[in-house]
């Protein structure tokens, strides 16, 4: 996957993050793509609206992808997310056998420090900005 593809899919994840923000959710979005670079599923945070601590963008996108794929094994699939996955989301991605994870910005609070893992941090300032603005409004 080239940089143009990565930026395209991260921007789609950012659109999902904005959907979360519109619902007063933490603005995180995710997209799952197959090895043909076709978008399989999208997700955005819904923990507040569903009162479900597991309704993270990544978890939603992974669950939808498994259903769409009719197989929980997402070999050769790629996860794009606006924020470095938390340990729960990383574990779900690994369990689903997702091949690669790209994220827009690091998760300083609950990230898994994925630099030793299958992940690339692209330092996406848009991802950082949407999160900063969201929490700034809360305070």
N, C-alpha and C positions, 0 to 999 in steps of 0.2 A: 504494500500500500504506500503510495507516495504522499508527500506533504500536502498536496492539493486535496487529495481524498480525505486525509486526516482532518484538515481544516474544515472541509465541507461537513463531515459528520459531527465534528465538535460544535460547529455552528447550529446544526440541527438539535444537538443536545441542549445548547443554549436557549433555543426557542422553547424547548420543553421546560427549562428552568424558569423562563418567564411566565409560563402557564402556572407553575407552582407559586411564583411570586404574586400573581394576580389573585390567588386564593389564600394569601397570607401564610403560605407554607415557606419553609426554607428553600430558596431558589436553587434547586439542583435538578438537572435533567440528564437523561441517559438514552442511548440509542444502541441497539444490537444489530450488527451487520453480518451477513454470511460471507463466505469466501468469494462469492461472485460480486461483492460490493453492493448487494441489494439490501435495503433496509428491511429488517424483519419486524422489529418492534421498537416502540418508544415508551418512555416512562418519565414521570416527574414525581417529586416528593408529595406524599399525601398522608403523612403521619398525623398531622393535626386534624384534618377533615375526617379521617377514618378512625381516629383514636387507636391507631395501630403502630407500635414502635418499629415494626418491620416494614412499613410501607415506604421504604426508601426508593428513590428513582431507579437505582440499579436493580433492586430486588423485583420491582414491578416489571421492568423491561426483561429481565432474565426469565421470570415466570411466564410472561406472555410469549417469549421466544420459544420456550420449551413446548408450550401448547401449540403454537403455530407450526413448529417443526415436528410435532407429534413424537418427540423424543427428548428426554431430559439431557441427553448428551449433545452439547453444542460444540462439538469438535470443529475446529477451523472457523469459529465465529469470533467476532471482535466486539468488545464493549467500549463505547465512548461515553464518558461522563464528565460533567463540568467540574467535579471535585474529586480528588483522590479518594477512592473507596475506603469506607471504614472497615474494620476487621470482619464484621458480619457480611457485608457486601462482597468483600474480597473472598471470603470463604465460600459464599454462594457461587461466585464466578468460577472459582477453582473446582468446586464440586460439579458444576455444570460443564466442566472441561473447556471453558472459554479459552481460546488460544492467546489472545492479546487484550490488553486494556490500555486505552489512552485516556488521560484526564487533563482537564484544562488548568487546574491549579492544585497545589498541595493542600492537604487537610492538616493544619497545624494542631487542631484539637484532638481528632480521633483517627488520623491517617495511620496507615500501616508502614509508612516509609518504604515505598515500593521500589526504590532505586535498585534494590537487589533482586527484584522480581521481574515479571514479564511486562513491565509497564513503562510508559514514557510520559514524562511530565513536560508538557509543551509550554508551560509558563503563560498560559492564556490570560491576558489582563482583563478581558471581558468577563471571564468566569470569576475572577477575583472581585471585580468591580460590582457585579450584581449581588454578590454575597455581602460585601461591605455596605452597600446602600441599603440592603434589606435590614441588617442588624442596626445600622445607624438610625433608621426610622423607628425601630423598636425601643431605642433608648432615649 
